[in-house]
Amino acid sequence: MTRTGTTGNDRNSFIYVVAALAALNGLLFGFDTGVISGAMLYIRNTFELATVFGYSMNASLIEGIIVSGAMIGAIIGAALGGRLADRLGRRRLILVGAVVFFVGSLIMAIAPTVEILIVGRIVDGIGVGFASVVGPLYISEISPPKIRGSLVSLNQLTITSGILIAYLVNFAFSASGEWRWMLGLGMVPAAVLFVGMLFMPESPRWLYEHGRESDAREVLASTRVETQVEDELREIKETIHTESGTLRDLFEPWVRPMLIVGVGLAAFQQVTGINTVMYYAPTILESTGFADTASILATVGIGVVNVVMTVVAVLLIDRTGRRPLLLLGLAGMSVMLAVLGVAFYLPGLSGAIGWIATGSLMLYVAFFAIGLGPVFWLLISEIYPTEIRGTAMGVVTVVNWAGNLLVSLTFLRLIDVVGQTGTFWLYGALSVL
């Protein structure tokens, strides 16, 4: 795609359009995360959750499998995403991911059985896995260095925005209980992403790596002022020569401590229970006595808090540093989980438990959004040397999705075994550790 003869302002406008469109990958991620929370309230009324794939199971376990199906797909997508992005190109993989997400949403919307619904969740998750890898990668490679950080942060903002949009969709259909429409509307952002990316350029870095230097120069010319083009081409060349790490390199003695930190953070982010709130907030609130519609409306407030505090984190993170925000966030999450556990534990609070739970969940999400949420992704992008960064981040992303799968699959069953109080106190204790 050529845009020769444009002014500097035109180029700036164009790069913002490209980045905003590519950030829809994050919106797909967020929408998938949020929409299942409301849909599950009505899915359990449509299907008899007693058997799945011919096996008799506890209803809570089957609900967990439905929710976590997307995580299974996301692990597959994230594991394959890096290699496919190198082979197909960043832009082509975004197109493939949009199609996969569209198909997954369609399967879920028309699913005649629980088994087909789970298949749709897995397909949808593969699209999310692709998006989680290639979206930030494409934005970082096509953005000018001076505004790269702010443009990449759009991806995190669209994830939280996608969650909020999903909560609003859930509320819109809560009166009718049309969960098929809730899940099926995921086709809309996928279609917008696909059509829009047809007109966007390929990553200049990928073009250069594949011997298409003239095409890379052309893309850079459409998004940079003329004096920057050759400098960036030289920078791309030098960077490519240093990025030659393999999976085996991650186990070198000098790399191992950094790998442990990254993998540990990836697992830790999930075992503090954040995605139990994103996936099961209406279910949690329903257990306090809220009606379905009221439970879903409360999640809209949670979604708004998530978006607002993500914006605050983006504005503060370079000023205050990573550590203060991380410690503040973890401390706040622990306190809110303790309060939530107390609300379920003390019988004298039964009349106020719904409001206490709603407030606790909102503040819990606020502390996550300002601390562990953004700081985790920023830290793992900073701690690894250039030559192993891509490989290391791929491994860490897969571990993060695996932790997400474990927590989402076991949450309802954990409540059955130890109760709400024990479950939330367990997550709170892990936040302290």
Buried (B, 14 or more C-beta within 10 A) or exposed (E): EEBEEBEEEEBBEBBBEBBBBBBBBBBBBBBBBBBBBBBBBBBBEBBEBEEBEEEEBEEBBBBBBBBBBBBBBBBBBBBBBBEBBBEBBBBBBBBBBBBBBBBBBBBBBEBEEBBEBBBBBBBBBBBBBBBBBBBBBBBBBBBBEEEBBEBBBBBBBBBBBBBBBBBBBBBBBBEEBBBBBBBBBBBBBBBBBBEBBEEBBBBBBBBBBBEBBEBBBBBBBBBBEEEBBEEBBEEBEEEEEEBEBEEEBBEEEEBEEBBEBBBEBBBBBBBBBBBBBBBBBBBBBBBBEBEBBBBBBBBBBBBBBBBBBBBBBBEBBEEEEBEBBBEBBBBBBBBBBBBBBBBBBEEEBEEEBBBBBBBBBBBBBBBBBBBBBBBBBBBBBEBBBEBBBBBBBBBBBBBBBBBBBBBBBBBBBBBEEEBBBBBBBBBBEBBEE
